[in-house]
């Protein structure tokens, strides 16, 4: 949804974002404009540099190496508590004592985590689409902002399969993932084609010797031949679930200067319900739908898309198709990238509502349905570093309305780098007691308690009927590779692969 003017305000996160364990400013894909680094985020970054330099010197290591450690991760959340208030379970001793930090990390590394909202690009992608992701990197190189870029082993590789495997499975505690994509008005311009996702699934699971990767099949209601393609996937490729963008092609505004030719609503009986009927009969009955990430700036630029981007079409579709399961990606959060999260927090404290999140959470009670799930996606990734108190309200609202058994884990990685920082964010986050009392929220509980275990993996395992064939630790070829990687000394890149806002 970015315009050329928007793109001119961006820099490549991989070369310009501060490489701390937890991002110190918001990172986005090209689906929305990330907000500038806030004063609070700047304080986090400055204080984190100071603390990291002190602790790294004490350990006789570089700041970069400290940031690659469990103590570095702990230090990030410790500083966030200093700036935002005590929202994260972390102590100064954990940041200062590697043995303590490592013991905690080791105790949690076996936690069952299914990240069912992940991305990478594939090499055959149309060059102009690929260039949307690489353009600002080339700008940085050509302008001399980062002279090391020409010596890097290829920026394309950052966005491809091999780096995806490293960031998802080696540098995070994720055990199982789902590879997703995004549609395009031209079928040759998907991030990943339907067949490419299925090939990812095949080669990953064959190499691992177990079921480590699931795959989406993209649906494109309204595009000529979309039902035929749906039939082909049902018969030939057999995806594990379906994915759709009700706004249609999310890149066409940048590439063509217009909205997609094929937006659709989930409750369109004439256009979409024939596809639901096929999906219901196929036995693969989970439909994931991108919603939200549509701040006022996007609405001003593309006013006709509002009714396709919000969640007003979810309830009727869920009621009409009780045999289907609808997973709403990003939980419909509207304001990603738009405005100041502190303003959104103030509005929440005044009204008790978060735009489109509250609407989604009210659907089960309003429509009498139990087949709607919220994927926390990019919304959690943004709020946990922009305004953690709003992240707590976000989680509390979803759990109160949908139920802890209907909220699922997804990170939108690779765009924000390895998902480990988001995993740690949820593990450590707690809803403050005053917010629990005021809004009737239950506590999130321990890092490996019932609520967080359900969100991290148990809910998704139930939905997809995933068989956990081994008790933790998981034993397969991929786990052997990871053990060797950790033995050699893990080296998380702490890079992000989306975009950050250019400093003003």
N, C-alpha and C positions, 0 to 999 in steps of 0.2 A: 504493500500500500504506500510505498515511498515515491515521491516525485523526484525529478532530477535536482530540484532545489534542496530537498531533504538529503539526498545522497552527498551533496557538496558539504553538508554539515558533519559528515561521518569520517572516522578514521578506522583502520583495521585494528581490531582488538589484539590480534596476535602479535603485532609489532608496537602497539602504543599503550595498551592497558598495563597498569602496574601488576607485575607477576606475583602477587601474593596468593596464599592458599585460598582465600575467599576474595572475590572481586571487590574492589573498592570504588567501583562505579558500575552503572548498569550497562549490560551487554545485550544486544538484541540480534536476531536474525534480520533479514531485510523485510520482515513482515510489519515492523513498526519502527518509529524513530525513538531511539533510546533517549532518556532524559539526561541533561548535563550532570556532571558530578556535583552533588549538593555540598553545602558547607559541612554538614555532618559527615558525609563520606570523605571529604578532604581531611577532616579531623581524624577520622579512623586511619586514613593512610599515613598521615604525618606521625601519629602516635605509634602506629604499628612499625614504621621504619625505626623510630627511636627504640622501642622495646626489642625489636628483632636484633638490632645492632648490639644492644647490651647483652642479650642472651646468647647470641652467636659468638661474640667475643669471649664470653665466659666458657663456651664449649670449644673454642678454638676452631671454629668453622666459619665459612662465609655466610652472609645473609641469605644468599640464594639457596645454599644447602640447608640452612635452618628452615627456610620456607618449604622445603621438600619433606620435612619431618613431621611427625605427629605433634611435637611441641609447637612447631610453627602454625599448624592448624589451630591448636588450642589458643595460641597467642592472638590469633585473629578474632576469635569469639570473645576472648577476654577484653580486648580493646573495644569491640562492639558493645559489650556491657558497659564499659566506661562512658561511652558516648550516648547510647540509647536507653540505658537502664538495664537492670538485671533480668534479662529474658532468656539467657543461655546458661546451661549447666556446665560451668567450667571454673577452675580455680587457678590462682597464680602459680601454685606448685606444679600443676600440670604443664604449664607453659615453660617453667624454669627447670623441670626435672624430666629429662628424656625417658628415663626408666618408667616413670609414672604414666607419661603420655603413651609410650609404647605398650604398656600393659593394658591400658584401656582400649587402645586400637586393636590389639590382639584379641581381647575378650569379645569384641564386637564383630570381628572380620567374618565370622561364620554366619552372621545374621542373614536371613533369607530375603533378598532384595530382587524384585522384578521391575525393571525399568521399561515400561511399555510405551515410551514416547521418545524415540531416538531417531537421529538422522545422520546421514552422510551424503555426499554427492557421488556420482559415478563419472568416470572419465569420458565416456561417449556423449555426455550431455552437450547439447547445442552450445557452441562456443560463446555466443552472446549471453546465454543464461549463466554459464560458468563465470563469465567476466563480471557479472553483477557482484559476485562474491570476491573476486580477485582485484577488481578495479582500484579500490582504495589502497590495496597493498602495492600495486604498481605505482600509484601516485606517490606513495611514501618513498618508494625506491627512487623514482625519477626526480623527485624534489630534493633528494638528499636528506630526508628526515631520519632515515635509518640506513646507513651505508652498508650494514651487514646483510641486508635483504638479498642482494645478488649472490651472496655466498651460502645462503641457506640451501638445503638439499631439495628445493622445489616447493613452492607454496601450494601447488595443486595437491601435493601429498597430504597436506594438513586436513584436507576435506574428503579424503578418499578412504577406502575400506581398511587398509592396514592401520592407519592412525586411529580410526574408529575402534578397532579391536583393542589397541593399546589403551586408549583413554577410557573406554567403557569397562573392559574386563581386567586389565592389569593394574590400572591406576585408580580403581574404585572397588568397593565391596559388592558391586552389582553381580548377581549370579546368572540372571536370565534377562534378556532384552527383547524388544520388538523393534524391527526396523520399519520406519514409516517413510512417507514421501509427501509431496504436495502436487496437486493437479496443475495443468496448464490448458489453455484453450487449444493449443497445438499439442497433440499427444506425445510428440517427440521431445517436449521440453519439461517433462516431469523431473524433479530432483533425482529420483530413481524411477525407472519404469517399473510396471508391475512385474515383468519378468525378471528384472534385475534384483528386486527385493526377494523373489523366490530363489534366485541363484545365491544371494547372500545367505539365506536360510540354509540351503543345501550344503554349501561349502563350509560354513561355520559349524554346523552340527556334525558333519562328516569328520572334520578335523578334530573337534572336541570329543567325539565319541558319545555325546549325549545331547539332549535337547537344550541348547543354550540360546537359540535365536528363533523368534517367531517373525512373521511377516504380514504386513498389510496388503490388501488389494484396494486400489483407489477406485472410487466410484465418481462419476461425473454427470449427474442428472442434467438433461437438456442438451448435452452435446450429441450430435448425430451419431447413432450407432452405440450409444452407451449401454443399452440393454443387451446388445449382442456381445459387447466386451464383458459384461457381467456374466453372461452365460459361458463365455470362454474361460473366464477365471474359475467359475464354479466347477467346470468340467475338467480343465487342463491344469491350471496352476494351483488351485486349492489353497488360497490364503487362509490364515488363521483368524482373521477378522477384517473388517472393511473400514475405510477411512474416506471422509468427504469434507470438503470446504464449502460451506453454504454461500460464501462470497464468490465462489468460483476460483479462477486463476489468481493467486495472490501476488504474482509478479507482473501482471499485464499493465498495471498502472505505470510502473517504471519503464517497461520495455516499449509500450505502445501509447502511453499517455491517456489511457481510457480505463473504464471498468471492464471486468470480465463480461464476455458475451453470455456466460452461462451461470449466473447466480441461481440459487434455488432455496426453497424453504422445506424444512423437514416435514411439515404438515400439508404439503401440496398433494392432494389426493390424485389428481390427474397425472402429474409429472412423475412423482417420486414413489407413490404407493405401489405401482407395478414392479418396481425394483425391490421394494420391501417384500413383496410376495415371493419373488424368486429367492431372496436371501433367506426368508423363513423356511422355504422348502429345501434349501441347500443343506441345512444343519449347521452352517457357520453363521451364527445369529448375533454376533457382536458388531455394532456399528459405532465407530469413533468419529466424532464430528468436531472440527475446529470451530470454536466460538470465541467471541471477545477480541481482545487486543485492538480495540477500536475506539481510541480516545476522541475527544471533541475535535481535535485537529483533523483526524481522518474523516469524521462526519462532515466537517465543513468542506473538505476536498471532494468527498464522494457521498453526498447526502442520500442518494438512492439506495445505498448499501446498508443503511442502519437496520432495516427490517430483516435483512439476511444475516447480519452479524450478531444480533442479540439472541436471547434464548426464548423469545416469545413463541417460537414454533415447536419447542421441545415437548411441552406437556401433552398437547393433543396427539402428537405422533406416538408418544409413549403409551397413552391411554388406548389408542386405536390398534397398537401392535404390541400387546403384552407378551407375546412370545419372543420378541426381540429385546436386546439389551442395548441401551444407548449410553455411550461414554462420552461426556462432554469435555473436550480438551481445553486446557487452561481454565477449566471450571467457569468459562464465560466471562472472566474478569475484563471489564471494559477498558480501564484506564492505563494499561501498560504503556509507558512512554509518554503519557499525556499529563501535564500539570505536575504539581508538587504532591507527593504521597502524604505529606503532612496535612495538606488541605483535605485529602481524601480521608485521612484518619480523623480529623476534626469533624468532618461530616458524619463519619460513622459514630463517633462519640455523641454527636448531637441527635442523630436519627436512628442509630442502630442498624443502618443499611450500608452495603457496599454495592455499587452499581453492577447489576447483572449476576453477581455472586449470590446476593440475597434472593433474587428472582429464581435462580436455579435451585437454591436450597429449599424454597417453598413449594416446588413442583410436586413432590410426593404427597404432601398434605392437601394441596389444592386440587390435584387431579386424581388422587387415590391410586397412585402407581408405585411400584417398587422396582422398576427396571431402568432407573436413571442413576448414573454414576458420575462423580466429578473427578476428573484427572487434574492434578494441581499444576503440572506443566510449567510454562514460562512465567505464570503468575506468581508462583511461590519463589521462583528464582529471582524475580525482580523485587518482590516485597521484602524478602529476607535480608537484602542488603540495602534497600532504599528506606524502608520504614518497618523494622522488625515488629513493632507493636501492631501494625496493621496486618502483618503476616500472621500474628497470633489470632487476630480477629477473623481473618480469612479462614484459618483452619477451624476455629471454633464455630463459625457460621456454617461451614460445609458439614461438619460432623453433627451439629445440632439438627440441621434440616434433613440431610441425606442419611445420616447414620454413619458411625465409624466403619461399618461394614460395606459402605457404598462410596468411599473415597479411595482413590487409587494413586499409586506413585508413577510419576513420569517427569522427566527433567528437560526435554527438548535438547539434550546434548546431541551432537557435538557443539552446537553454536556457542554454548557457554563453557566449553572445555570439558574436562573430566567431571562427571557428576558427583565426585566424592565430597566436594564442599557443600553441595545441596543435601546430600545424605547426612553429613555432620550437622547441617543447619536444623533439619527436622529432629535428629537424635537429641540435640541439645535444647531445642526450643520448648518453652513452657508458656502457657497462657497465664498472665499474672492473676493473682487471687482477686484483685479488685474487678478485673474484667470478667472473671468467672462469676462473681457475685452479681454484678450489674446485668449481665446478659444471659445468665443461666448456662454457661459453658461448663462442661466437664474438663478436668485437667487432661493434658496430653499424656502425662506419665513418663515413665522411665524410657531410656533410649531403646531398650529391648522389651518394653512392656506390651500389654495387650493391644492398646490403640495403635502404637507406632508399628508393631509387627504386622498388624492387619493392613495398615496403609502401605507399608513397604513391600509386602509380597503376598500375604495370605488371601487378601480379597481378589487379587488378580489371578492367583493360582486357582482359586475356586471358579472364577469366571471362565478361564480357559481350560479348566480340568487338567491342569499341569500336574503330572505325577512326579513327586519328589522321590526319586529312586534310591537316594542315599541320604543318611543323616549327616548333618554338618560334621566335619568339613566335606564339601562335595568333592568326590574323587573322579576325575576324568582326565583326558589329555590336556585340556586347557588349564585345569587346576595344577597339573604338574609344571606346565610352562610358567604359571604365575608364581609357584613356589620357588622356581629357579630364579625368576626375575627379582623376587623379594630377597632371596639369599645373596644375590649380586649387589644389592643395595638399590632399592627402587628410586627412580628419578622422574617423578611426575613433572610435567612441563610447566604446570600452572598457567598455560596459555589458554586464551579464549579465541574462538574462531568466527565470531560474529563481528559486530560493529560497536564502537563507542562514539559518543558525541565529541566533536572537535572542541577544544577549549576556546572560549570567547576572549 
